Amino acid sequence: MATESPAGESPSGGKRADAQRNRQTVLTAAAEVFVTSGVDAPIRQIAAQAGVGMATIYRNFPTRADLVTAVYRHQIEECAEAGPNLLTSADSPFDALRQWIDLFVDFLVTKHGLADALQSDNDRFAALHAHFLDRLLPVCAQLLDAAVEAGGISPGTQPYELMRGIGNLCIRRDNDPRYDPRRLIALLLEGLQRPHAS
């Protein structure tokens, strides 16, 4: 008479799938809380947003640095995976590039806060920054190449300079409510666009 125990030492993947779902839910909630309340937000606020107990967060992320690093990596992966998906679903390659840059800006808003939190752990942050470039530069290059090939933008824009330029426009956006980096980024994209020749 085998009974399922809450500890569930079962080899079945059900418990693992639940644990993975909880982890993803915590990462998404933490990213949202970090944007609104900063990376020093109370863990209980993240738990409430995720709808889980604090023990679940500490089981997955024993330290705040572990949580911050995991959020950063999770957001890099989401941004990287979005590029190819947008190329297949958007109306045009240029539209895919525009939508991806919008996601990238959302990511950067959180990234700057995460970077501050990781300043005390420079090796870890250097590895994350390298991972950020390794994952996102090829996606940006793919989107730029597709937009050039479709005639949406002029050739010559380098992925690194575009990403760095957007990053620079996003820095310190919280400090001045009169400044909206998205307006300048829209102008930047408008400047990349090829005039429609008929």
N, C-alpha and C positions, 0 to 999 in steps of 0.2 A: 504494500500500500504506500506508494510514493506520493507525497504531498508537496506542493509548491511552497517553498519557504520564502519569506520576504528577502532573505539574504540572497536567494536565487543563485546557487552555484551551478546552475544549469548551463550546459554547453550550447544551448540554443542561442540564436542571434537576437531573440526578442529583447533581452535585457540590454545587450550591447546597442541595439537600435534605439532604445529609449534613452540610454546614456548619451548617445551621439546627438539625438534630438535635443536633449536638455542642454548639452554643450553649445549647440548652434543657437538655441534660444537665448542662452546667457550671453553669448558673443554679440548677437544682434541687439539685445537690450543694453548691454554695456556700451556699445558704440553710440546708441541714441542718448544714453545718459551722459556720456563723455562730451557729446556735442553741446548739450544744454547746461550741464553742471560742472564740466571739467573732469579731468582724470582723477582728481582727488575726491570725487563724489562718494558718499557712504556706500559700502557694499550692500546695506539693507535697501537702499534706493534701487540698485541694480536688480537685487532679488525680487523686489516688488514689481518692477517693470517686466521682469522675465516670468513672473508668476511661479517662482521656485523658492525653496528655503535657502537660507544663507549657507547651510551645510553643503548643499549641492554646489554652490559656487566654490567654496573652499576645497571641496573634494576634487574638483576639476582644476582649480587655479589656487594653489596654496598661498601665493603671495600676490600682491597688487601688480608687481612687475610681470608676473606670469600672465595675469589677465590682460594687462596693457599690451604685452607682446602678442598674445593670441588674437586680440581684437585687431591689431595692426595687420597681422598675417591674414586673418580672415577677410579683411576688407581689401587687401591686395588681391587675393584670389577672386573675390567677387568682381572686382574691377577688371581683372585680366579675362575672366570668363565672359564678361559682358560684351567685349569687343567683337569676337566672331559671331555671337548671337545677334548683335545689332546689325552686322553686315548682311545677315540673311533676312532680318525682319524689317529693317528701315526702308523708307521709300527710295533712298539713293545712298551711295557711299558717303556723300558729303553729310547727309542727314544722320547717318550712322556715326560719323566722326563728331558731329555736333552733340548728339545724345551721349556719346561716350565721354566727351569732355565735360558735360554736365555732371555725369557720375563721378568723374575724376575730381571735379571741384568739390562735390559733396565729400569725397574721401579726404581731400586735402584739409578741409575744415577740421576734421577729426585728427588728421595726421599731425598737424602742428601742435595740438595739445599732447598727443602721444609722444612726440619728439621731446617736448619739455619734460615729460614724466621720466623719460629714459636717459636724461642727461647724466644721471649718476652711474649709469651702466653703459659706458661708451662702447665697449666691445659688442655688447648685445645690440645696441642701436646701429653700429656700423654694419653688422651682419644683416639687420632688417633693411637698412637703406640699400645695401647691395641686392638683397632679394627683391625689393621694390623696383629697382632699375631692371634687374634680370627678367622680371615677370611683365612689367608694364611697357618698357621701351619697344619690344617686338610687337605688342598689340597696337600701340600708337603708330608704329611704322606700317603695319598691315592696313590700318584704316587710312593713313595718309596715301599710301600707294594705290589703294582702291579708289580713293577720291580723285587722285591725279589721273589714273587710267580712265575713269569715267568722264573726265573733263570738268569735274566740279571745282578743282583748285589748280593753281599753277604749280609746276614742279619746283623743287628746291628747298622746301621746308624740311628741316631735320627734326626727327621725333624728340631728341633730347632738348633742343632749343625751344620747341613748342611746349613741352611739359615743364621745363624750367621757367619759361616765361609765364605760363599760367600759374605755377607755384608762387612766383614772385608777386603776381597780382593778388593772390589770396592771402599773403602774409599780413598779419595784423588787422584783418578785416573786422574783427570784433571790437577793436579799440575806437572805431569811429562810425557811428550809426549813419552818417551821411555818405559813407563809401560802400558801394556795391560792386565787388569785383566782377560779377556776372555781366554787368553792362559793358565793361571794358573788354571782357573776353568775347562778348558778342561782336564788338567792333573789330577785334583781332580776327575773328573767324570771317567776318564780312570782308576784311582786307585780303584774306587768303583766297576768297572765292574768285573764280574766273568770271569776267563779264559774259553774259549770255550772247553769243554771236549767232546770228541767224543767216 
